[in-house]
Structures are given as C-alpha cells and as structure tokens.
Amino acid sequence: MRGIRGATTVVENTPEAIYEATVALFQAIVTENNLTPDVISSVLTSVTSDLNAAFPAKPIRELAGFQFVPVMGVMEIPVTGALAMCIRLMVNAEVGEVVQKDVVHVYLEGAKVLRPDLAQ
C-alpha cells in the first residue's frame, strides 16, 4: 500500500473549474502510477478555504469504473501565506512491489511550487 500525493490549482471558484482540475489531477495520478479502480483503497480530497463552490470528490466518483472507490473531502488548515485555490489528493493504492521512491506524485498548475522536486 502506498499513498500517492497530488495537487493542482484553479483560477476561479466554480464547480466547472473544480471538477475539471480534480479530474485532470486524478487521471494523471492514475496514469502515471498504472492504477486501476480495483487497486485503489481510498482517495482523500482537500481544498483550501477559498474553494467552496463544489465537492472535488464528486467527479472522481462519477468516472467510469471508480464509482465504488471510497472518496472523502476535507478542508485544508487555513495557514497564512499558504497556496490559494488549491486542490490536493491523497490516493491510497496497492502498487505491488513499487518502492516508495518510485511512486509518481503529481503536481500541476500553480501547485508545482509546493514540491518542485516532484512536479512534472
């Protein structure tokens, strides 16, 4: 079991922007780590407090084949100076013999500043 991290940002607080960014991030994590729905134990989504137009968990649940993956959402701690308009994912998955250093974490858009060593 490995935790696979990812984050992205949006430019506006709308359901469409949140859904589009979440799906792009989730699909990148799935693709980069060769995941299928059956190996994903759960997905935790979080948003910064400035994103309240939609739940980012919703579009993940609606993706073909992922409707049975448990997805939960939380709000990030509102730390002064933290990256705004940010969506984060933690995908917990069975990745076989993949060692921790070979897990592909995905940072997109403005979230690349969070982990420049891992950003793609």
C-alpha positions as CSV (number, residue, x, y, z in Angstrom):
1,M,0.0,0.0,0.0
2,R,1.3,3.4,-0.9
3,G,0.0,6.9,-0.6
4,I,0.2,8.9,-3.8
5,R,0.1,12.7,-3.4
6,G,-1.0,15.3,-5.9
7,A,-2.1,18.9,-6.0
8,T,-3.3,21.4,-8.5
9,T,-4.8,24.9,-8.5
10,V,-7.7,26.6,-10.2
11,V,-8.2,30.2,-11.3
12,E,-11.9,30.5,-10.2
13,N,-14.2,29.1,-7.6
14,T,-16.7,27.4,-9.8
15,P,-18.0,23.8,-10.0
16,E,-16.7,23.5,-13.5
17,A,-13.2,24.7,-12.6
18,I,-13.0,22.5,-9.5
19,Y,-14.4,19.4,-11.4
20,E,-12.1,19.8,-14.4
21,A,-9.0,20.3,-12.3
22,T,-9.8,17.4,-10.0
23,V,-10.4,15.0,-12.8
24,A,-7.2,16.1,-14.6
25,L,-5.2,15.6,-11.4
26,F,-6.8,12.3,-10.6
27,Q,-6.3,10.9,-14.1
28,A,-2.7,12.0,-14.1
29,I,-2.1,10.1,-10.8
30,V,-3.9,7.0,-12.1
31,T,-2.0,7.1,-15.5
32,E,1.5,7.8,-14.0
33,N,1.2,5.1,-11.5
34,N,-0.6,2.5,-13.7
35,L,-3.6,2.2,-11.3
36,T,-6.9,0.6,-11.9
37,P,-10.0,1.1,-9.8
38,D,-9.6,-2.2,-8.0
39,V,-6.2,-1.4,-6.6
40,I,-7.3,2.0,-5.1
41,S,-8.3,1.6,-1.5
42,S,-9.4,5.2,-1.0
43,V,-9.0,8.8,-2.1
44,L,-8.8,11.8,0.2
45,T,-9.5,15.2,-1.4
46,S,-8.9,18.5,0.3
47,V,-9.4,22.1,-0.8
48,T,-8.3,25.5,0.6
49,S,-11.0,27.6,2.2
50,D,-11.4,29.8,-0.8
51,L,-12.8,26.8,-2.8
52,N,-16.4,26.2,-1.7
53,A,-18.4,26.0,-5.0
54,A,-18.3,22.2,-5.3
55,F,-17.0,19.0,-3.7
56,P,-13.9,17.7,-5.6
57,A,-14.8,14.1,-4.6
58,K,-17.9,14.2,-6.9
59,P,-16.3,14.0,-10.3
60,I,-13.9,11.2,-9.1
61,R,-17.0,9.1,-8.1
62,E,-18.5,9.8,-11.5
63,L,-15.6,8.5,-13.5
64,A,-16.3,5.2,-15.3
65,G,-15.1,2.3,-13.1
66,F,-14.4,4.4,-10.0
67,Q,-17.9,4.6,-8.5
68,F,-17.1,2.1,-5.8
69,V,-13.8,3.7,-4.7
70,P,-14.3,5.5,-1.3
71,V,-13.7,9.2,-1.7
72,M,-13.8,11.8,1.1
73,G,-13.3,15.5,1.2
74,V,-11.9,17.8,3.9
75,M,-10.8,21.5,4.1
76,E,-7.1,22.4,4.5
77,I,-5.9,24.2,7.6
78,P,-6.1,28.0,6.7
79,V,-2.4,28.8,7.2
80,T,-1.4,32.4,6.4
81,G,0.5,32.6,3.2
82,A,-0.4,29.1,2.0
83,L,-1.1,28.5,-1.7
84,A,-4.6,29.6,-2.5
85,M,-7.2,28.0,-4.8
86,C,-5.6,24.6,-4.2
87,I,-7.0,21.1,-4.6
88,R,-5.0,18.2,-3.1
89,L,-5.4,14.4,-3.4
90,M,-4.1,11.5,-1.5
91,V,-4.7,8.3,-3.4
92,N,-4.1,5.1,-1.3
93,A,-3.4,2.2,-3.6
94,E,-1.9,-1.3,-3.7
95,V,1.1,-0.8,-6.1
96,G,2.7,-4.2,-5.8
97,E,6.4,-4.1,-5.4
98,V,6.8,-0.4,-6.2
99,V,9.2,1.1,-3.6
100,Q,8.3,4.5,-2.0
101,K,10.9,6.4,-4.1
102,D,9.4,5.1,-7.4
103,V,5.8,6.3,-6.7
104,V,4.9,9.1,-9.0
105,H,3.4,12.1,-7.2
106,V,1.7,14.7,-9.4
107,Y,1.8,18.4,-9.0
108,L,0.1,20.5,-11.7
109,E,-0.5,24.2,-12.5
110,G,0.3,26.6,-9.6
111,A,0.7,23.7,-7.2
112,K,4.1,22.9,-8.8
113,V,5.6,25.3,-6.2
114,L,4.6,23.0,-3.4
115,R,7.0,20.3,-4.4
116,P,9.3,21.5,-7.2
117,D,11.4,18.3,-6.7
118,L,8.3,16.2,-7.7
119,A,6.5,18.5,-10.1
120,Q,6.0,17.3,-13.7
